[in-house]
Amino acid sequence: MAEAKNVSFGQIMKDLEARKFVPVYYLMGEESYYIDRIADYIADHVLQPEERDFNQTVLFGSDVTASQIADYARRYPMMAEYQVVIVKEAQNVKQTEPLEKYFKAPLRSTILVMCHKNGAIDGRKKEYVKAIQGAGVLFESKKLKDRDLPVFIERYLGAKNVKIDPKSTQMISDNIGADLSRLTSELDKVILSLPEGQRNVTPEIVEEQIGVSKEFNGFELRDALVHRNIYKANLIIKYFDENPKAGSLYSFLPMLFNFFQNLMIAYYAPNNKSQEAVGEWLELRNSWAAKDYMVGMRNYTGVKTMQIISKIREIDAKSKGLDNPNTPPGELMKELIFYILH
């Protein structure tokens, strides 16, 4: 068995694939995708199919007590090296003292998986957390930030030997958002739709399979603003205003804030006349990704960029109801785009 420790999702999966197991996996957090991935892998790979009837148990936190879970965990496997106990909805387990006691002396032949979704352990339960850390893995599955979605999409597809261009990546990211379970389901659908011999995802495929317009999307709006193309930007905003399901203020604000924040940082690059230097300064994965910031610095002064960042913050606050009794999101978006372009 592997030594008990706190590790990342990637390291947990690597150890599981190498059959380096620990007695306890406490999986908690707002993002259910990683919790399900780990729990499902353990359920499907620790035991052989013929061993599962007697050695694999699935419990639900709302139906059992901590004492009952501990009793299940203390059982010995039958004609197998391990027994697996998976507790779903572990956030509903009350009076955790019996589990804390078990964590301090876990059975090495049991793999106990606690799936605690929609939050984390109460921060006041320090001894409980300490006991979990001593017994095995305590993993927090955090929601992915919108700015990290393109990297997730590229890596997910890359692991399946599929390539995707930046525009297609942004189209999917803007349309699906940070629901990773739905996102991966849509990506799998896109992969299955690829013609034989083709391993590249294009905007046309995204448009066909996910229903995102290749002409009216967040990527194209960002491009229009970068190049200060007033006609194109207004055309896209008009489209979104008439088709609210295609895109919204809430999905575009993080993208625009991220661009202008990076644009402001680019001004402070030691050599902001060099695309390669700016790309390195912004820690972009490829220097070509810096080309938009080079164009941005030509079209927006440093002062204007700071003003835009301030305006985005103001619109974000208004979209959440602060100092804004009744202006709809569509009007707020028009106000922001007009401010950026003029």
Disulfide bonds with the S-S distance in Angstrom:
none
